Amino acid sequence: MFSYSKIDDNDLQKLALKGDVLAEEALVERYMRLVRMCARPLFLAGGDSEDLIQEGMFGLISAVRQYDPAQKTSFKTFAEHCIKNRLLTAVKSASSTKHIPLNAGVSLDTLLSDESQTPPLAYAEMFQTSPEEQVLARENKRNKEEFFLSILEKLSKFEKCVLRNYLNGLSYKEIAQISCKDEKAVDNAIQRIRRKLAQNFKSGDFSRS
């Protein structure tokens, strides 16, 4: 039986462009975790999880249909760029003033793991539109790091475990298996984390230099 799982990204993308629906579905499935990894920090900052993942999926599908191997960029890199751009557009169109400090903050994933490959300012730079705003983001980096570190101090060991795996794109089922809990416990932990983040935001001070 023919297996798409054994085909590399470039060949799958070529098949998808030729109209092979199964090849496109296989490539999208392969990068679903990347979509979740890009969308979930934004959900924690105040977005809607399913809406953001859907927007990220649109970005991924766009990458499948627009990727050009001749540009010497890996499909994964191009896909991540398309996903984040799509999320940027979605958040900018829907964001309100109260969400801006969080959406322009540092990545919680960066603070949770020394092994994270996400630069501390990845999300800040993603949500800035001018060089001036990027400079301001860098100037505020220390305050934002302190803000998120203060959140982590309020999380239990289980909540930190859930958050780390959640931001790494794992499903509720996968997190439940790793933590030896049920999916409801994982969902409850995510909701508690969101509440703690929201409480910290309300009491946080972003104006100090």
Secondary structure as a PSIPRED ss2 file (coil, helix, strand):
# PSIPRED VFORMAT (PSIPRED V4.0)

   1 M C   1.000  0.000  0.000
   2 F C   1.000  0.000  0.000
   3 S C   1.000  0.000  0.000
   4 Y H   0.000  1.000  0.000
   5 S H   0.000  1.000  0.000
   6 K H   0.000  1.000  0.000
   7 I C   1.000  0.000  0.000
   8 D C   1.000  0.000  0.000
   9 D H   0.000  1.000  0.000
  10 N H   0.000  1.000  0.000
  11 D H   0.000  1.000  0.000
  12 L H   0.000  1.000  0.000
  13 Q H   0.000  1.000  0.000
  14 K H   0.000  1.000  0.000
  15 L H   0.000  1.000  0.000
  16 A H   0.000  1.000  0.000
  17 L H   0.000  1.000  0.000
  18 K C   1.000  0.000  0.000
  19 G C   1.000  0.000  0.000
  20 D C   1.000  0.000  0.000
  21 V H   0.000  1.000  0.000
  22 L H   0.000  1.000  0.000
  23 A H   0.000  1.000  0.000
  24 E H   0.000  1.000  0.000
  25 E H   0.000  1.000  0.000
  26 A H   0.000  1.000  0.000
  27 L H   0.000  1.000  0.000
  28 V H   0.000  1.000  0.000
  29 E H   0.000  1.000  0.000
  30 R H   0.000  1.000  0.000
  31 Y C   1.000  0.000  0.000
  32 M H   0.000  1.000  0.000
  33 R H   0.000  1.000  0.000
  34 L H   0.000  1.000  0.000
  35 V H   0.000  1.000  0.000
  36 R H   0.000  1.000  0.000
  37 M H   0.000  1.000  0.000
  38 C H   0.000  1.000  0.000
  39 A H   0.000  1.000  0.000
  40 R H   0.000  1.000  0.000
  41 P H   0.000  1.000  0.000
  42 L H   0.000  1.000  0.000
  43 F H   0.000  1.000  0.000
  44 L H   0.000  1.000  0.000
  45 A C   1.000  0.000  0.000
  46 G C   1.000  0.000  0.000
  47 G C   1.000  0.000  0.000
  48 D C   1.000  0.000  0.000
  49 S H   0.000  1.000  0.000
  50 E H   0.000  1.000  0.000
  51 D H   0.000  1.000  0.000
  52 L H   0.000  1.000  0.000
  53 I H   0.000  1.000  0.000
  54 Q H   0.000  1.000  0.000
  55 E H   0.000  1.000  0.000
  56 G H   0.000  1.000  0.000
  57 M H   0.000  1.000  0.000
  58 F H   0.000  1.000  0.000
  59 G H   0.000  1.000  0.000
  60 L H   0.000  1.000  0.000
  61 I H   0.000  1.000  0.000
  62 S H   0.000  1.000  0.000
  63 A H   0.000  1.000  0.000
  64 V H   0.000  1.000  0.000
  65 R H   0.000  1.000  0.000
  66 Q H   0.000  1.000  0.000
  67 Y C   1.000  0.000  0.000
  68 D C   1.000  0.000  0.000
  69 P H   0.000  1.000  0.000
  70 A H   0.000  1.000  0.000
  71 Q H   0.000  1.000  0.000
  72 K C   1.000  0.000  0.000
  73 T C   1.000  0.000  0.000
  74 S C   1.000  0.000  0.000
  75 F H   0.000  1.000  0.000
  76 K H   0.000  1.000  0.000
  77 T H   0.000  1.000  0.000
  78 F H   0.000  1.000  0.000
  79 A H   0.000  1.000  0.000
  80 E H   0.000  1.000  0.000
  81 H H   0.000  1.000  0.000
  82 C H   0.000  1.000  0.000
  83 I H   0.000  1.000  0.000
  84 K H   0.000  1.000  0.000
  85 N H   0.000  1.000  0.000
  86 R H   0.000  1.000  0.000
  87 L H   0.000  1.000  0.000
  88 L H   0.000  1.000  0.000
  89 T H   0.000  1.000  0.000
  90 A H   0.000  1.000  0.000
  91 V H   0.000  1.000  0.000
  92 K H   0.000  1.000  0.000
  93 S H   0.000  1.000  0.000
  94 A H   0.000  1.000  0.000
  95 S C   1.000  0.000  0.000
  96 S C   1.000  0.000  0.000
  97 T H   0.000  1.000  0.000
  98 K H   0.000  1.000  0.000
  99 H H   0.000  1.000  0.000
 100 I H   0.000  1.000  0.000
 101 P H   0.000  1.000  0.000
 102 L H   0.000  1.000  0.000
 103 N H   0.000  1.000  0.000
 104 A C   1.000  0.000  0.000
 105 G C   1.000  0.000  0.000
 106 V C   1.000  0.000  0.000
 107 S C   1.000  0.000  0.000
 108 L H   0.000  1.000  0.000
 109 D H   0.000  1.000  0.000
 110 T H   0.000  1.000  0.000
 111 L H   0.000  1.000  0.000
 112 L H   0.000  1.000  0.000
 113 S C   1.000  0.000  0.000
 114 D C   1.000  0.000  0.000
 115 E C   1.000  0.000  0.000
 116 S C   1.000  0.000  0.000
 117 Q C   1.000  0.000  0.000
 118 T C   1.000  0.000  0.000
 119 P C   1.000  0.000  0.000
 120 P C   1.000  0.000  0.000
 121 L C   1.000  0.000  0.000
 122 A H   0.000  1.000  0.000
 123 Y H   0.000  1.000  0.000
 124 A H   0.000  1.000  0.000
 125 E H   0.000  1.000  0.000
 126 M H   0.000  1.000  0.000
 127 F C   1.000  0.000  0.000
 128 Q C   1.000  0.000  0.000
 129 T C   1.000  0.000  0.000
 130 S C   1.000  0.000  0.000
 131 P H   0.000  1.000  0.000
 132 E H   0.000  1.000  0.000
 133 E H   0.000  1.000  0.000
 134 Q H   0.000  1.000  0.000
 135 V H   0.000  1.000  0.000
 136 L H   0.000  1.000  0.000
 137 A H   0.000  1.000  0.000
 138 R H   0.000  1.000  0.000
 139 E H   0.000  1.000  0.000
 140 N C   1.000  0.000  0.000
 141 K H   0.000  1.000  0.000
 142 R H   0.000  1.000  0.000
 143 N H   0.000  1.000  0.000
 144 K H   0.000  1.000  0.000
 145 E H   0.000  1.000  0.000
 146 E H   0.000  1.000  0.000
 147 F H   0.000  1.000  0.000
 148 F H   0.000  1.000  0.000
 149 L H   0.000  1.000  0.000
 150 S H   0.000  1.000  0.000
 151 I H   0.000  1.000  0.000
 152 L H   0.000  1.000  0.000
 153 E C   1.000  0.000  0.000
 154 K C   1.000  0.000  0.000
 155 L C   1.000  0.000  0.000
 156 S C   1.000  0.000  0.000
 157 K H   0.000  1.000  0.000
 158 F H   0.000  1.000  0.000
 159 E H   0.000  1.000  0.000
 160 K H   0.000  1.000  0.000
 161 C H   0.000  1.000  0.000
 162 V H   0.000  1.000  0.000
 163 L H   0.000  1.000  0.000
 164 R H   0.000  1.000  0.000
 165 N H   0.000  1.000  0.000
 166 Y H   0.000  1.000  0.000
 167 L H   0.000  1.000  0.000
 168 N C   1.000  0.000  0.000
 169 G C   1.000  0.000  0.000
 170 L C   1.000  0.000  0.000
 171 S C   1.000  0.000  0.000
 172 Y H   0.000  1.000  0.000
 173 K H   0.000  1.000  0.000
 174 E H   0.000  1.000  0.000
 175 I H   0.000  1.000  0.000
 176 A H   0.000  1.000  0.000
 177 Q H   0.000  1.000  0.000
 178 I H   0.000  1.000  0.000
 179 S H   0.000  1.000  0.000
 180 C C   1.000  0.000  0.000
 181 K C   1.000  0.000  0.000
 182 D C   1.000  0.000  0.000
 183 E H   0.000  1.000  0.000
 184 K H   0.000  1.000  0.000
 185 A H   0.000  1.000  0.000
 186 V H   0.000  1.000  0.000
 187 D H   0.000  1.000  0.000
 188 N H   0.000  1.000  0.000
 189 A H   0.000  1.000  0.000
 190 I H   0.000  1.000  0.000
 191 Q H   0.000  1.000  0.000
 192 R H   0.000  1.000  0.000
 193 I H   0.000  1.000  0.000
 194 R H   0.000  1.000  0.000
 195 R H   0.000  1.000  0.000
 196 K H   0.000  1.000  0.000
 197 L H   0.000  1.000  0.000
 198 A H   0.000  1.000  0.000
 199 Q H   0.000  1.000  0.000
 200 N H   0.000  1.000  0.000
 201 F H   0.000  1.000  0.000
 202 K H   0.000  1.000  0.000
 203 S H   0.000  1.000  0.000
 204 G C   1.000  0.000  0.000
 205 D C   1.000  0.000  0.000
 206 F C   1.000  0.000  0.000
 207 S C   1.000  0.000  0.000
 208 R C   1.000  0.000  0.000
 209 S C   1.000  0.000  0.000
